[in-house]
Amino acid sequence: MPYYLGIDGGGSKTTCAVGDESSVLAAVTAGPSNITRVGEVRAREALHQAIREACATAKIEPRQVHRACIGIAGAGRKEVAGTIYKIAAETLSGEISVVGDMEIAMAAAFGTGPGVIVIAGTGSIAFGQNAQGRTARAGGWGFAISDEGSAHWIGRSAVAGLLRAIDQGSGRENFEQVKDDQPLLVQLKAAWNLHTLDEFARTANSNPNFAALFPAIVAAADGGDALAQRVLKQAGMELAQLARIVARRLFTEDGSELPHTPLAMAGGVFRYSLLVCEVFRDEVRRLDSRLEVNPQVIEPVAGALQMARQGQAARLK
C-alpha cells in the first residue's frame, strides 16, 4: 500500500500528516520550519521531528512514504525550495515536492478549482486562481514591510499602540502607575518574560518575535481590552483588503464583475481570533458582495497531503 506525506511548514509551527490513498493515518505538530524566519538549523530540526513522529504514529517508516509534498513560505525562491528539499531527502527516499504555502492552502480549500485564499499566520498573504488558471497574489512581502493582519503585524501594532497610550497617559516616568492603567502591558511583558518597561522597549527594538504576543492580545481582547480589540479589528480589515485586491485582478472581465467568487481563510490568526474572523467577513461583504466566505478555517496540511496523493507538483531535482 502506498503512503503519502504532507507538510505545512510555518513560522510558528510545522504540521505533518501521513495518509494512504483515502484516509489520514496520523497528524502531528512540531516547531517552526519557515527557513527565512528561523534559519536552516531550526527548520531541519522541526521538519525531521515532524516526519519522524508522523510516520511513527502511522506505524510506518519514513522510507515507506511514496510521495511527499511540503508547503512552505518562500518556496518560489530556488534557494529556499532547494534547501527544504535537501532537508526532507535526509529522511525520505520517495518523491518530494516543495511548493508555496498558498498552493497547499488553495488545494485544501478549492481542490483544482478557482477561488481566493487569505492566509494569516505568523505572516500573511492573499492568493487566488481563476477558471482559466491565471493566478494573483497580494501582501506577503515580508514582516518588515508587509504581512498585514498577520500575528507578527498584530503583535507589533499592539506594542506600538501600547507605548503610545503610555505616552498619552501616565507617561514612562511613572511606570508604577502605568502597570495599573495598562493591564495589557503586564500580559505582553509576561509573554516575552520581561519585568520592566525599559526591558520591554529594548526588546521591541531588537527584532523580537512579535507573533509570540498574539495569544496574549487575543486573551486581552476577549477580556474587553479596547486597544487589543482595536488592533484585531484593524487586522481583519487589512486582510479583507488583500482578498479584495486579488479578487479584482482575477474575477473582473471587461469591467463587469463576475458573481459568486469563493473565498477561504487559513492560518492561526483566523483560527484563534473570532473577532478577526467576524470583522474580516463583514468587511469582505462591504467591499465586494460577490465574495462568498467559507465560514470554516481550512487546514493547509490537508491540501499538501492531497497534492502528494495526486502528484500535482513536479519533483525537484
Disulfide bonds with the S-S distance in Angstrom:
none
